[in-house]
Amino acid sequence: MKILIRHKGAPPIHLCFPTRMLVNRPLARLLIQQIERETKTNLGAIGAQDLDRLIDEVLRLKKKYPHLDLVDVASWDGDIVQINL
């Protein structure tokens, strides 16, 4: 996964992470817990099988579309944020 942030008047920020590091069961569980804490909602209906299917699908998409844009935002003042799978 590649993250690019460009802000007018500042050097660009390039972050590269292995997709396997970001898409795994322990991290997904941690993110679900954090989302539940912050939003005060119950996402407990997401089980281990659902997480496995989601992770498998993201990895399949990574293989099929290696440069898939997940986020591509440009503001009116020239700031850019791009996240590629």
Secondary structure by P-SEA (a helix, b strand, c coil): cbbbbbcccccbbbbbbcccccccaaaaaaaaaaaaaaaccccccccaaaaaaaaaaaaaaaaaccccccbbbbcccbbbbbbcc
